[in-house]
Amino acid sequence: MSESMSLFSQFTSFDWDKTNQDKNWHKHKVAWWECEEVFFNQPLYIYHDRSHSQNEERYYALGHTGRDRLLFVVFTRRETNIRIISARDMHKKERMAYHEKVKADTKI
C-alpha cells in the first residue's frame, strides 16, 4: 500500500552520499537529478520497504522523470532530507503494477 504523501511533505532537500550518487550512474545509468526529479512528478507511489528496514526505515518510490523514464528509487529519511540509496529503471512487473495503479487512480 502506498504511504501517505503527507508523511513526506516535511522534506526540504536531498542528502547524497557521493558513493551512491556515482554507483547509480555507473551501475544503472541513472543520473542524480533524475532520482530527484521523480519526487516532483505525479503520479508518485511511495511504499515502506519493511524487508530492508532493519537498521533504518527504508522506502521505495515508483515514479517517472520529466522525460517519462520510469524509475524505482530506494531511499531513507534523514531529518528533513531524502537520502537516495539506489535507483534503477523499473522492471517489467513494476512497470505493469505502476500503470495499473495509475489506471485505477484515474478512475476515481
C-alpha positions as CSV (number, residue, x, y, z in Angstrom):
1,M,0.0,0.0,0.0
2,S,1.3,3.5,-0.9
3,E,2.4,5.6,2.0
4,S,0.7,8.9,2.5
5,M,2.3,11.8,0.6
6,S,1.7,14.0,3.7
7,L,4.3,11.9,5.5
8,F,6.9,13.2,3.1
9,S,5.7,16.8,2.9
10,Q,8.2,17.9,5.5
11,F,11.2,17.3,3.4
12,T,13.3,20.2,2.3
13,S,16.1,18.8,0.3
14,F,18.1,15.7,-0.8
15,D,21.1,14.4,1.0
16,W,23.5,12.5,-1.2
17,D,26.2,10.0,-0.4
18,K,28.8,10.5,-3.1
19,T,29.3,6.8,-3.5
20,N,25.6,6.1,-4.1
21,Q,25.4,9.0,-6.5
22,D,28.1,7.6,-8.6
23,K,27.0,4.0,-8.2
24,N,23.6,4.7,-9.6
25,W,25.1,6.2,-12.7
26,H,27.8,3.6,-13.2
27,K,25.5,0.6,-12.5
28,H,22.2,1.7,-13.9
29,K,22.9,4.9,-15.9
30,V,20.5,6.9,-13.7
31,A,21.7,10.5,-13.1
32,W,21.3,12.1,-9.6
33,W,19.0,14.7,-11.0
34,E,16.7,12.0,-12.5
35,C,16.4,10.4,-9.0
36,E,15.3,13.8,-7.5
37,E,13.0,14.6,-10.4
38,V,10.9,11.5,-9.6
39,F,9.8,13.2,-6.3
40,F,8.4,16.2,-8.1
41,N,6.3,14.4,-10.7
42,Q,2.9,12.8,-10.3
43,P,1.9,10.1,-10.0
44,L,4.4,9.0,-7.4
45,Y,3.8,5.9,-5.3
46,I,5.8,5.5,-2.1
47,Y,6.0,2.3,-0.1
48,H,7.6,1.3,3.1
49,D,10.3,-1.3,2.4
50,R,9.8,-3.4,5.5
51,S,12.2,-6.2,4.4
52,H,15.2,-3.9,4.1
53,S,14.4,-1.7,7.2
54,Q,16.5,-3.5,9.8
55,N,19.0,-0.6,10.5
56,E,16.9,2.3,9.3
57,E,13.5,2.9,7.8
58,R,13.7,2.4,4.1
59,Y,11.2,3.3,1.4
60,Y,10.9,2.8,-2.3
61,A,9.2,5.0,-4.8
62,L,7.7,4.2,-8.2
63,G,7.7,7.3,-10.4
64,H,8.8,9.0,-13.5
65,T,11.2,11.6,-14.7
66,G,10.3,14.6,-16.8
67,R,11.1,12.5,-19.9
68,D,8.8,9.7,-18.6
69,R,11.6,7.4,-17.6
70,L,10.1,5.0,-15.1
71,L,12.3,4.6,-12.1
72,F,12.4,2.5,-8.9
73,V,14.1,4.6,-6.2
74,V,15.1,3.3,-2.8
75,F,15.6,6.0,-0.1
76,T,15.6,6.8,3.6
77,R,14.8,9.8,5.6
78,R,17.5,11.9,7.3
79,E,15.8,14.6,9.4
80,T,14.2,16.8,6.7
81,N,16.2,15.3,3.8
82,I,15.6,12.4,1.4
83,R,18.7,10.3,1.1
84,I,18.7,8.2,-2.1
85,I,20.2,4.8,-1.6
86,S,19.7,3.4,-5.1
87,A,17.8,3.9,-8.3
88,R,17.2,1.9,-11.5
89,D,14.7,1.5,-14.3
90,M,11.6,-0.3,-13.2
91,H,11.4,-4.0,-14.1
92,K,8.6,-5.3,-16.2
93,K,6.4,-6.3,-13.2
94,E,7.0,-2.9,-11.6
95,R,6.0,-1.1,-14.7
96,M,2.9,-3.1,-15.0
97,A,2.0,-2.5,-11.4
98,Y,2.7,1.2,-11.8
99,H,0.5,1.5,-14.9
100,E,-2.3,-0.5,-13.2
101,K,-2.2,1.8,-10.2
102,V,-2.2,4.9,-12.4
103,K,-5.2,3.5,-14.3
104,A,-7.1,2.7,-11.1
105,D,-6.4,6.1,-9.6
106,T,-7.6,7.9,-12.7
107,K,-11.0,6.1,-12.4
108,I,-11.7,7.7,-9.0
